[in-house]
Structures are given as structure tokens and as C-alpha cells.
Amino acid sequence: LIDEFDTQTRTSRSVKAYEETGLGLLARDAKYRFNWNAPIHVSVHDPEVIYHGGNVLLKSSNRGFDWVEASPDLTRNEDDKQGQGSGPYTNENIEQYNTIFSFAESPHDAKVLWVGSDDGLVHVTRDGGENWDNVTPRGAGRGLINSIEVSPHDPATAYVVVMKYKEGDQKPYVYKTSNYGSSWRSISTNLPEEHFARVVREDPERPNLLYAGMERGLFISFDGGSSWRPFQGKLPVVPITDLMLRQKDLVLATQGRAFWVIDDISPLRQYDPAQEDAALHLYEPTLAYRLTPTEGRAAGGESVAPSAPEGAVIYYSLAEEPDLAEQPLTLEILNAQGEVVRSMSSNAAKGVEGGVVKGELALPAQKGVNRVVWDVRSDAVTPLDYDVVFGASNGSKSVSGYHLAPGAYTVRVSLGDEMAEQPLTVRWDPINEYNSDAIEEQQAVLAETFGMLDGLYQRVASLQAVQEQLTLRKSLAEKAGNDELTDSAQSLLDQLEDWQRAVTTPDRETFQDVLNFHPRIDSFLVNYYEQVDKAVLGLTDGQRRRLDDLRPMWNEAIAGWESLVNEAIPAFNATAGPALAVPDWE
């Protein structure tokens, strides 16, 4: 069977070249012989053109309504292996032998086609099928031509993988030609001999960067196959039946262990051996996208794999594991004006593995390559030492920073005296159209709201430091029997607490404990801040009017704080001896 499925109408139609049942039919009696895994290919040059491999190459120029034979029989066509199923080769029911098993269309020229058979032959045409040349590599024998890869960089270069495990030969056989198959050389010299190769692909951006899918894992070459190294990572030991490069991702198909995706291979494309000895190396990040938040699930109950990390994926490598207590690792994001908009650092207690500490990411600092994802947000709001902070998530005591607008940024990583910078470009995803004036207004309002909320929480944090000092001063006064100073300290403590409870809810025990602890100006600001952060298509009039009402409320809260700092605290200090220190919160 070969059907075309319409994803819009959810209908399918048969596009088989010859409507013949294969059940119970001897291969020698069939119109065409097809392998169970017969190649089907939609042309990269013309989506109307489809190729289907039987014993001959079939071609349709109108998506399966009409077919022509684009080649003669390109197999060994052995009659004694096309009868009743038996013998050394599988030939049962609709599983046939002497068939085309692999096919490759040159991305450079639509007339250059490569075909490999399950009985060990490789053919190529350079004129669209008018003439075919047998270019089988010496040594292929009767092996299965499992895959053919045309180099995306050189039209004359191709890679062929031959499997001989059906003959009891587990060795890998990978061949490379640079002259359309006129000559070949083996590039499987230092691949492990105990398990065979299945597929080889060349990176479309970096010439000679090859990926080999093996019977027991993944291998990689940076020199066109002259040398190989394992690239297993956390991938299970499993056959890699096929692989492909999709933009910046490496996608693996395995036999029995699902699909696997390496979601950003930019470090491989930038790799140089000298980087392994560099104390600190920062790879240039690939283009990042700021995604539009979406909701809902896939229609029809279809399974959906997790998305790639949202934001900019940043890689850096270290020659050795640092002593984080003595030498912390830092990462900064700078905007186009050179201002630091986000900073992250390692955490000695968390160790070189990194991870999340109280809702904040601690940078990994392991020997070798490390990865961190910047979520395109600014630094978080000043944290509060409350059990529950309205708007905070993941156990954090701080409200997250806001999403920054796409544009040009710089990544800076520092470790001791070592420092490295790389440019980073962030763009909008194409799901919506964005108005630059609306985004500019949204970003300005976000910055203002963030400043209001952060300024409020900085003052609350300062207040808590003053409360600690004042409580100690009161305790000392009580022990000394100084009732006047004790009363004065308690009066100031009451004033500080009154202001704190007027602007925040320090006693809230759960996120929904709003009936017992009514929201204050900080909750109003957090709610507004979070809603505006989502308003990437532009602010509403209601959002603008709400900000107009929040500004005087915030000004009133700040006026109360300034009265404490400029009047109440100095008055206490004038009579209490050593002054209370108010931390610098600016």
C-alpha cells in the first residue's frame, strides 16, 4: 500500500503505481517487487514529484495519479530467490527480495538520483533516469544498501552504508565518493567492529561533520569520516535506524526506544579541539525566539512531545571544574545599550551540577560543555522573606522578571580572570504580527510597573533589617530597665509594622488566603504586572486606566515609607544613642 493523507480533510487515497495485491503472490509473478520498507520520496525540488522504489524506480509528476518507470530493474533480479519463501533470504508473503531499499535525490540537481538495493547494488543517474551507472563500492558484496546520503555541500560527494548482518557479519561498512561513484573509499576505519552501521548523514551547515547511526548507538566525525568518536550521552544503547538534521536539531529514529531529539547542536557546528583546553569558552548562541504563550491541547487526542526550551539556549565549556566557593561563575545578558538586564551565577552549595535554588537558577559549572537557558526575562523582583509571596512560583520568594522584547543582546560569561562574550539575536515567533509601537509601550509600562513593585519590595526588605535592629535595641533597653527607650522602640516598631501591613500581607499562609488577608498595593501591582507581561499585541484601554489609578496608590505608600525614614527613625536615633542603620535599597 502507498496512500496520500490530507491533514486538512483527514482523508486518504491510494496512489499505488499498480493496484495489485501482494498477499500470497510469488515475487516473480508480481508486476513490481517491493520491499516491506520500500523508499517513498517527495522531491525537494518539486512537491508534485514522488518517487517509489520497487525493483525499478517509479516516478509520478502529479502526486500519484500517473506513474512512469524511471529506470530499468536496478537489482540482481534472481529468479531463484523470488519463489516460495525459503532459503537464506527472506521471501515470505509480501516481504520480497531483489528490491530497491534506499533512494536519494541530490539537493543540488533534480536530475541526479541514487538508488541502493537489498542485494548489494548502487546505481546513479545524472540525467533524470535516461541513463544509469552501476557504481557499487568494491566490498559491498551482497550487503543491504541501507542508506545513501548526498552531501549538502558538494554535489559529487555521497555516502553509502552497507549492512551485512544477515550474513553473520557485524562489521560497519561505510563508503564515501567524491566523484559521483567513480571511486569509493572506506570511512569506517575506526568505527567499532562489533556492531554495524545503519545510516550516515552530513551536517547541512558544517562540511565534513558526520553523524553515524549504529546498531548500538550514535557516533560523530568532524573530519569527513577519517576519525570517529562515540556521541552517546544519555541516549540508550539502541539501534539508530535513521537520523536527520532539522534546522539546529538532530533527530534520531530508534528501533524500539522512540524518537530522540538533540534540540540544539550549535556547539558541534562550532567545535574546535582547542576549545577543550580553554579555561572558559562561550559558544555563539543560535537565533532564539520569544514564543507567544499558547493554551490548549492537540486536537483529536494526538500525542504531543515536549517543546524545546523556551528562550535562548546558551552553551559554554570549562577545562576544569572550578572551586565555586572561591571562584563563582557568572552569566550576564546585556541589551543593545550595554545595560545588564539579567544576571545569573553559580551556587557553591548547589555544586557544579547547578539547578534551581529557591526558584532561581544556579549555573552549572562542570568540566566540559554546560548548558543554560535564558527565558528572555529580566532579573527577578527583590525577594521577600515571607512564607507566601503573591505572584511567586516554584517555591521562590521572588516574582519573576518580565519578558523582554526581541532584539540584539550580548551574552557575557565570567570565571575569575576569564571572560567571554558572544552576540545573541532574539526574534518573535511568526505566529502573530507585532506592532513595534505597541511593543514599545508595553515594554515601557512593564519597566515602570517592575520599578514600582521592586522599589516597594526593596523598602520592605530594608524595613525588615531595621525591625531586627530595633527589636534588639528594645530587648537591651528592657534588660537595662529603661522604660522610656523601651516604649519609644515599641512605638517605632508599631509604626514600621503598620506601614508594612498597609502595603503587603506578611501573614498570608496560602495563595488563596485573601479573605483573611485582603490584597494590598503589592498584590495589585503583581496582578497588573503579570497581565501586562502577556499583552504582546498591545495594551488595552482598561490596562492604561488601571495604571493611572495604581500610580497615586504607590506614591502614597512611598510617602509613608519616606516619613518613617526621614522623620520617625531619625527622631528615635536622636534619643536612643547609636543610630539605626537603614540599608541602602537603591
Disulfide bonds with the S-S distance in Angstrom:
none
